[in-house]
Amino acid sequence: MAKIDLYHTDPSFTVVTGACPHDCPDTCSWQVAVESSSGRAVDIWGNPHHPITQGKLCGKVDRYLERTYHADRLMTPLRRIGAKGSGHFAPVAWDEAIDEIAARLRSVVDAYGAEAVLPYSYSGTLGFLQGEGMATRFFERMGASRLARTICSEAGFEGYLYTLGAAEGMAPEDFAHARLILIWGSNTLTSNLHLWPFVQAARKQGARVLVIDPARTRTAQAADEWLPIRPGTDGALALAMMHVIIAEQLHDDDYVARYTVGFDQLASRVREWTPARAAAITGVSAQRIIDLARDYATIRPAAIRINYGIQRHYGGGMAVRTIACLPALIGAWRAHGGGMQLSASGLFRHLDKRGLYAEDELLRTPRPSPFAPRTLNMNRLGDALSLEPARLAQAHYHPRPIDPLPAPGQAGPPVKALIVYNCNPAAGAPDQNAVCAGLRRDDLFTVVLEHFQTDTADHADYILPATTQLEHWDIHRSYGHAYLALNRPALAPVGAALPNSEIFRRLAAALGYEDACFTETDEEILRAFVETQTHERFAGITWPRLLAEGFCRLNLPDPHLPFAQGNFPTPSGKCEFYSARMAADGYDPLPSYTPPQWQEQARQGEGEKGGEEARSLAIGNTSPLAPRPSPLVCISPPAHSFLNTTFANAPRFIEREGQPVLRIHPEDAAARGIEEGSQVRVCNELGEVHLAAAVTTALMPGTVLAPGVWWAKFSPDGPQHQSAYFIPRN
């Protein structure tokens, strides 16, 4: 008997349908059993009626109740009483905290202008309302600096858009119809679990599954073949594949002629990309590249799944663009089971969010300045929090080569107030030393909305307890499938926690913002959001239906073959092998190879120098007089039991992961005198960390892998902050 049937037949329980909020393409529909007498959630499971979830949650979210009822859950607002970063706080009442925070924000705005206030958030929840909905209303009304949320996917996303026009592609269900599947830079079994049943269904019908990855991940172990590749060299592999396909006339002439632009220029470009040239770069043999290209072009349908790890290096956007050309070259988009997927978020691109963010109303509200606020790049938070004007200028968002940076004197006021929500930048943002140095500034007023006292919260002036997904309303789109989901609260807020939406409402009221958009309830906002959608893709999705069913599929054909007959939402209406828009934006308009910085510096003989690729030198028992080994390339994918920094404080998952480790190939370990379990120092010019060595052949030589993201306070060489005050639990 399914769990839902068990609890539905028991009148002492209520079953509530909701949605997983986390940064994962699966956006699962879940169901929660709540004991009627106590209001306490007692069980959670995947919704068996959802075509993607199919009754199963991942190992992390299956334990979500442990997160909601965690012993260290924040239960009341806290005010700092110790030094910045000490982690020492005392409880404070909500009204007192809100009034004091509002007074501090008002003083910052009066003294420096609203741009001195910076919101910092990301994917702690992907819900429209608790993510950015009410927060956007608040910060737009204030006129605060805007944040470019670039940390995960922007480079690859833009490369995909330049080529195909929208983040659309194959539905996960369609992978079941493929005969060849390339999982390229994606660890599906860890980060996209609900795609795997469709991959397995294809294998049962005879499909082959190949994984292209620097590491032999769980997914690579479960596939038919692992093709190890050097980090950041995927674009070179794709160019060589196109070289073979075009040279051997394996491309789809008809599809190329009808639905692409720039084929002749592409053919000229890839002529120089011989398999031998790519082999020297990628570490994949020339013959294997030839065989891979032939298989990809001749085994129909062929599907590619890429993910964002493939673009987290210098040149990553171009790598995604180059790979995105492959399905059009062979006409893979024509077939059910052919094509590729990076993200399905473009399926929802016609979603009208104006009502959610109340932009129309806010634009009628006078702002402190007559021009749009500056936008700062979240990847450069350390620079943004610096008091040096030149570094602050570097933090300005300038995504294209043609976009200028301001002069230091034009960078605007220093950031004097930081509001962090849905994010843990002290653990997850680049250049951690610079970020933490900024957070320790005594003149920086910091407020953190959180479930737990994270490394970031340790640096706060006020910590405000936020609700988990079981305790608030929200609506979620997916970036892995075509279903819109409603999350209904299953239980009352734990302790004194409040939804993000309510916290920003209270701050707005304390600051005297009387706009009507700050008086709507969460349910009113979401209902209006659903009812105002007019695009045909949302036909049939109604508020009563979401309440009754919990999720709705977009109004799309089944199967949805978005580019079978072209119809690319690019300027030309075709897949753009040659992109005039890229040329206008300052990029090479054709697919090309941009070497990762570690490779470019090695080519120039500067291998000892560090850089943005987090190139790391693991130092073991080597003699200081021995020749220094070449630097290693460090990649840091998510640990299987963590999701970014979420779940990294759960005892069950910490125990599963054991300790922070550095996986290293035996050849690289031997060159440094490193043995299994050795404590090694991993460093570059940005900093260092001490990790336990795990010697393994499941990795490309020259590459080391450090699974993340551990909180510093739970790492053996990290700060060991503990709250100095015990907060009674209800």
Sequence and secondary structure as in RCSB ss.txt:
>XXXX:A:sequence
MAKIDLYHTDPSFTVVTGACPHDCPDTCSWQVAVESSSGRAVDIWGNPHHPITQGKLCGKVDRYLERTYHADRLM
TPLRRIGAKGSGHFAPVAWDEAIDEIAARLRSVVDAYGAEAVLPYSYSGTLGFLQGEGMATRFFERMGASRLART
ICSEAGFEGYLYTLGAAEGMAPEDFAHARLILIWGSNTLTSNLHLWPFVQAARKQGARVLVIDPARTRTAQAADE
WLPIRPGTDGALALAMMHVIIAEQLHDDDYVARYTVGFDQLASRVREWTPARAAAITGVSAQRIIDLARDYATIR
PAAIRINYGIQRHYGGGMAVRTIACLPALIGAWRAHGGGMQLSASGLFRHLDKRGLYAEDELLRTPRPSPFAPRT
LNMNRLGDALSLEPARLAQAHYHPRPIDPLPAPGQAGPPVKALIVYNCNPAAGAPDQNAVCAGLRRDDLFTVVLE
HFQTDTADHADYILPATTQLEHWDIHRSYGHAYLALNRPALAPVGAALPNSEIFRRLAAALGYEDACFTETDEEI
LRAFVETQTHERFAGITWPRLLAEGFCRLNLPDPHLPFAQGNFPTPSGKCEFYSARMAADGYDPLPSYTPPQWQE
QARQGEGEKGGEEARSLAIGNTSPLAPRPSPLVCISPPAHSFLNTTFANAPRFIEREGQPVLRIHPEDAAARGIE
EGSQVRVCNELGEVHLAAAVTTALMPGTVLAPGVWWAKFSPDGPQHQSAYFIPRN
>XXXX:A:secstr
  HHHHHHT TTEEEEEEE  SSSTT  EEEEEEETTT  EEEEEE TTSTTTTT   TTGGGHHHHHT TT   
S EEE SSTTS  EEE  HHHHHHHHHHHHHHHHHHH GGGEEEEE SS   IIIIIIHHHHHHHHHT  EEE  
TTTHHHHHHHHHHHSSS    GGGGGG SEEEEES  HHHH GGGHHHHHHHHHTT EEEEEESB  HHHHHSSE
EEE  TT HHHHHHHHHHHHHHTT S HHHHHHHEE HHHHHHHHTT  HHHHHHHHSS HHHHHHHHHHHHHSS
SEEEEE GGGG STTHHHHHHHHHTHHHHHTGGGSTT EEES SGGGGTT   HHHHTHHHHHTS  SSSS   E
EEGGGHHHHT S HHHHHHTB   STTS    GGGS S   EEEEES  HHHHSSSHHHHHHHHT TT EEEEEE
SS  TTGGG SEEEEB  GGGS EEE  SSSSEEEEE   S  STT B HHHHHHHHHHHTT   GGGTS HHHH
HHHHHHT  SGGGTT  HHHHHHHSEEE S  SS  TTTT    STTSSEESS HHHHHTTS SS      HHHH
HHHTT TT   TT  BEEE S  TTS     BEEE  B TT BTTBTTT HHHHHHH S EEEE HHHHHHTT  
TT EEEEEETTEEEEEEEEE SSB TTEEE  B   GGGSTTS     SS     
